Amino acid sequence: MPQSELAERLGIGRHTVMAIEKADPSVAVGTFLEAAALLGVPLMAPDRAQLEAGRSLQQTILRLLPTRARKATARIDDDF
């Protein structure tokens, strides 16, 4: 989905969409959540197995993108 279409559907500006892509902390959490829901990106799941399954699917999709569109991400330690 083009940035302009996503911005229109979310009711925000294209610059805010670019900030979301950069994980800019100045963007409201609700805007991140709405964008994820609109794009079908699962952020929550009832159990860890389903969350890992969603993560695996996202990694498969990311491998289909050109190299320049992929960013290496550090492993996030979310075990509180």
N, C-alpha and C positions, 0 to 999 in steps of 0.2 A: 504494500500500500504506500503510495507516495506521501511524503511529509505533509504536503498541502491538504490532502484528503484526510489524513489522520488529525491534523490540526482542526480542520473544519468539523469533523465528527466529534471531537473532544471539546470544541468551543474555545480553543486556545490559539495562540499565534504560532507560526512556523518556527520562530526562534525558541519557543518553549519546547517544541518537539525536539529540536536540536539539543536543548539542555537535558531533556529526558535521555536521549541517546548517549550523552556524555556522563550520565548519572550525577548531574549537578545537584548538590544538596539544597539549593535555593528553590527547587521545584517542590510544590506541595505534595505530600505523601498521597493524598487523594487523587491527584493528577496522575502520578505513577501507577496507582492501582487501577484507575479507569483505563489508562492506555494498555496496561497488561491484559485486562479483561476484554477490551475491544479487539486486541490482537490475538487473543486465545492463549496467552502465556500463563500457565498455572503457577501461582505463587504460594498457594496453601493447599494442603491435602489433609485428609483425616488421619493418615498415618505416614510414617517415614517411607515405607515401601512404595506407596503411590507417589510421593514426592520424588523419590529417586527414579521411578519409572518416567515421570514427566521430565526430569532433568536429562535422562538418557535420550529421550525423544528430541529434546531441544538440541543436544549435542549432535545428534544425527542430522538434524536440519541445518545446523551451523556448518557442518562439514560440506554441505552442498553449495555453500556460498563461496565466492571467490576469496582468495587468501587476503586481499586487501580489506575485505569487509569483516574479517575475523580478528578479534583481539584476544590475546592470551590473558587468562584470568587466574589469579592466585586462588588457591583452595581456601575457602572461607571456613573458619572454625566456629561452628554454631552450636557446639556442645557446651551449654552453660552449666 
